[in-house]
Amino acid sequence: MRSNTRVALREFAGALAAALLLSGMLAAVSTGAARPRYARPTYLTFVANPQSEDPSVAIANVHGGDVRTLGHGSLALISPDGSSVAVVRTTSTRSGSDSTLSLYPSGGGSARVLYRSTKLISLFGWSADSKLLLIYTPGGLSDTGPLISLDVESGVTHAIAKGAIGGASFSEQGSDDVVYSLAQSMQTTAPDDIYTCSATGTHVNQITAGGHSTDPLWGPKGIVFVRQSSRGTAKAPLYELWFIEPSGAGARQLTHMSVGPLVDGLVPVAFSATGSHLLADFQGTDTSAAWTVDLSSAKPVVRDLDGIADGNIPDGISRNGETILIDKGFEGTPSSLETIPWGGGKATVLVKHGGDGSWNY
C-alpha cells in the first residue's frame, strides 16, 4: 500500500483527500468492513553456479528477479512463511568435511549459525509453522547418524531416530509431528519401514510392515510413500506410490507403473496446499524427471510433465498446484531453474545459471 503522505498535493486537494479518507474509514467502521489482510512474502532461493567448488546461495522473487546473494552454501530451503532461509555449507578438511547450517533473514541481515557437524548435513524440510527444521547427518554405512528436529529460535535439538533415514517430513495436518522411513544400515538390502513420532521423538508409531516402505511425504490429507517390490537381480526394484493415514490405517496403492529394467518409478516430492496435486520424481539409473499425480478423484492420474526422461529434476510445486518448479540440466552440466504449468506446456526460465530451487510460492 502507498501512503498519501508520500504524494505532494496542493493544500486544498490534501484537505479534500483527508476528508474523503476519514469518510471512508467511518463508513468501514459503521458497516463492519474487515481490515485488509496482508499476504506473506514469497521468495525463490537457489544455488548459484552449483558446479563451482564453493557455490553461493541466492534469493529472488518467485519470477527470478531482484536477485540477492545470501552467502556460501550448497543447500538452501526457504521457510513456509518466507521469513528465513536455511543454508548448509560444506567444506573439505584433511579428516573429511565440516558442515555448517546457518539461518539467513529473507529480508537481509546477518546469518546465524544453528548447527555444526563433521558429517554432511541434509535438509529434509521445515515445519508448517516455520519454527522447526528436520536435518540428518549420515556418516556412512556403519555410522548412519541421527535424524534431528531443530528449533530455529532456541537452537534446541532432539534426536528423533538413528539409522539409515530414507526420507522424512513434518506433518501438514496441523501439528509438528514427523514421519520418516528407517533402516538399520545404508545397505540396499536393509529393510525399511515407516514411523511417525512427535517433534521431540516421543510417541513413536510404526505404520508399515514388511521392510519395503520408504520416502514418506506427509501432506494435507495423509501420507504418501514408496513401496518397493523386487523384479529380480537384473532389474531395479519397482517403486509404487501408496497412501496411508497417520494412524497406519487406510493403506492403498495409488500408482501402477510399467517401467524399464533400470528405472525404479516415482518418489513423492511436494504437495499443493489442498493435497490434490502431487509432484513426483521419476527415478532410475541416469534418470530423473518431473511427473505429476492428480489426486483430485478416486482414481489418480499419473503423467510425465514434459516427456523428457532426464535433466528436469522436480524442485517444488506452487500452493495452488498450478505451477511446477524444476531444475533443468543433466548431471555435471550447467543447470537452470524453470517453471512449467501443471498441465504441461512451454517452460519459463527463471534463473539461467542456478539449481536446487526452493520456494514458498
N, C-alpha and C positions, 0 to 999 in steps of 0.2 A: 504494500500500500504506500502511496505517496502522502506526504503531509502538506496541507495548504500553506504552512509557514515557509515552505521552500519555493513558493511561487510569488513573484513580485507582482502586486496588484495596486491599482490606484486606491486611494483612501475610500472612495465610495464603493468600489467593487469589492474591497475587502470587507467592509461593513455588511454589504448585502450578502456575501458568501457566508459570513459568520452567522447572520440571521437565518439563512436557509439551513445551515448546518445544525443550529440549535433547534430549529423547527423539526428537522428530520430526526434528531435524537429524541425529542419529546414524543414524536409520533411513534418511534420504535418502542419507547417505554410504555406508551398508552396501549399499543396493540400487542405487547408481549413478544415483539420480534426477537429472534435469537441473535446472540453475538456471533460475529464471524468466526469460523474455525480455521486455524492455520495449519496447512499441510506440513508434514515432516520434510526435512531436506532430503533430496535424493542424489546419490553420487554413484560414480563408477570408479573403481580402483583397478589398477593393473600393474604388472611388472614391465617396466620399460627395458627394451633390449635384453630379453631374458637369456640370450645366448652368451652374454658377457660374463666374465669371471666374478664380478661383484655388481649385480644388477641393482637398479633402483625401483622403488615403488612410487607410483604417481596417483593422483586423484584428479577427477574431471567431472563435469556434469554428465548426465546419462546419454548425451548426444556426442560425447567425446571432446567437447570444447572446454575452455577455461582450465587447461591442464596445469597442475602444480606438482612439483616433486616433494615427496614427504621425507624420504631418506633411503638408505640402502636396505635391500631385502629381496628375498626370492619367493615369499608367500605373503599374501595380504587378504584380509576379509573385512569388509565394511559391516558395521553393526546394523541391525534391523532399523533402529531409529535414526541412523545416519550421523550420529554424533562422533563416532570413533572408528579408527581403522587399526586392526591388529596386524602387526608386521613381524615376520620371522626373518632374521638374518643369520646365515650360517657361514662361518669362516673355517678354513683348514688350519690345523695345527700339526705339530710333529707327532702327537699321540692320537690324532684322529680329527675331531672337529669340535667347534664351540657354536652353540646356537643361542640366540637371544630373542625373546619375544617382547616387543615394545608396543605401546599404545599411543597412537597419534590422534590429536583432536582433528576432526574433519575440517573445521573452520580455520585451522592454522594454530601454531604454537609448538611448544617443546614436547618431545616424546617422553614417555615414562616407561622405564623398564619394568616388566611384570614378572619375567621368569627367565632363568638361565639354565642351560644344560650342556653337558659334554657329549650329548647324543643329539640326533636330529629331532627337531620339534615339528610335529604335524598338527595342522589346524583342522579340526572336524566341524566346528561351527559355533555360532552364538546361540544363547537362549533367546526366546522371543522377546523378553523384556530388556535385552541388551546389557544385562548385568553379569552374565557368566560366559566363559569360554570353555569349550572342550578341546583339550590338547592331548597328544600322545607322543611318547618318547621311546620308540623302538631302538633296541641296541644290537639286534642281530638274531641269529637262530637260537642261541642259548639264553640271551638276556633280552627278553621281549619288552620290558619296561611297563610302566603304568599308563592307564587312561586316567586323565586328571580333569576335574572341574575346577575352574579358577575364577574367583570373584575379582573383577577388574577394578573395583573401587578399593577393597581392603587388601587385595593380594593373597587372601586365604585360599589354600588349595585343599582338595580332597581327592585321594586316590580311590577311584571307583572300582577298577579291576586291573589285574596284571596278567598278561599273556599276549597272544597274537590277536590284536583287535582288527577285525575285518571291516569295520565301519561303525560309526556312532553318530547320533544326533540327539538334540533336545526335542522335547515334545512341542507340538504346535497346537495342543488342545488345552491350553490354559494353565499349564504347570511347568516347572523346571525339571521334570523327570527326564531320564535318559534311557535310550535304547542303544544296545551295542551287540555286536557279534564277537564271540570269544572262542579261541582255540588255545591249546596249551603250548604250541610251538609254531614257528613260521613254516614248518614243513607243509608242502601242499597236500599231503595225505592226512594231516591232523584234522580231526573232526571239529566243525564249527557249529555252534548253536547261538540263539538269540536270547538276550536277557533285558529286563527293564529294572530300573532302580531309581532312587531319589538322587538329587544332585550332590548329596553328601555320601552316596554309596550305600545307603541303608535300603531296606525293603527290597532286596534282590529277588527277582522272579524269573525263572527260566520259562520262556513261552514257546519254544520249539524243541523238538527232539529228533534224534536220528543222525545228527552230526553233518548235515548238508545245507545249512542255512547261514547266510552271510549278508553283508551290505544293507543293513536296515536303514530306512528313512522314515521318520515319524512325521506324518502330515496332518492336515486339519481333520481328516476323517478316520485316521488309524495309521498303521504301519505297513509299508510296502518293503519287501525284502527279496533277496535272490535265493532260490532253492536250486542246488546243483544236482545233476544226475550224470553218472558215468556213461560214456559211449564207447568204452574200450581203450586199450593202450595207444592206439594210433590216432585217436581223436581227442580234442579238448573236451572238458566237461561241458554239458549244456546248461546254460543259465535260463531259468524261467522266473518271471516276476509273480510273486504271491502277495496276498493281502492277509493281515491278521489284526485282530483287535488287541489293545494293550494288555488285556487280561489273559490273552492266549486263545481266546475263543474266535470262532468265525473264520478260520483259515480257509482260503480258497485261491485257486490258481487264476491268474489274470491273463497270462500270455501262453501261446502255444507256438514256439518258434521252430523254424526249419532252417538250419544254418550249415555252412560248410565245416569240414573236419577240423580246421584250425581256428574257427571262430566260436566264441563262447555264447554270446547272447547279450541281454540287456541288464544294465545296472542302474538303479534309480539315482537321480542327481538332485532334482528340485521339484517342488510343488508350486502351483499357483495358490493364491490366498484362499480359494474355495475348496481346493483339493481335487477339482475336476480335471485339471490339466497337469500331467506329469511329464517332466523331461527326463530322458534316459540316455545312457551312453552304450552304444553298440560296440562291444569289446571283443578282442581276439588278438591273435598274433599279427603284429604290424597293423592293427585295425583300431580305430576309434572314430565314431560317427554319432552325430546328434539324431536321436529318434524321439518321437512324441507318442504318448499313450493317453488317449482321450477316455477319461473315466466318468463322463457325464451320464452314461447309460449303463444298463445292466451288463452289456457285452462290451468290453474295452476295445477300442480301435487303435491299432498299432501302426505307425507309419514312419518310414525313413524321411527325415526332414527335407534333404535336398538330393538324395541319391548318390552322394559321394561316400565311398567306403572308408576313406581315411582322410585325416587332415582337417576335420572340423569338430574339435573337442567341445562338448557342451559345457558351458560355464554357469548359466543361470537362466531363469525364466521370470518375466515380469509378474507382478502380483495379480494383474488381471488376466494373465495367461496368454496374452496376445502376441508377445514378443520373446524371442529366444536369443540369448547371448552366446556366441560361440568364439572359440579360439581357433583361428584359421591358420593352418600351416603344418607341414609334415615335421616329424621329429628331426631336430638338428638344423632346421631351416628357419629363416626369419618368419615370424608369425604376425598376424593382425587380429584385432578384435572387431567382430562384425555382429550385426543383428539380422535375423530372418523372421518373417511373420510366422505365427503358429501354423497357419495353413500352407506354408511354403511360399516360394516366390523369390524375388531378387534380393540379394544380401545388400546391406548398407554398411560401409566401412566406418567404424568409429575411431579406431586408433591404428595407424599404419604399421608401427613397429612396437608392438606390445602383446603380452599374453597373460594367461592366468587371471582372467577378469573376475570381478566380484561387484555386485551392485545391490541396492535396496530399493530398486525401482518398482 
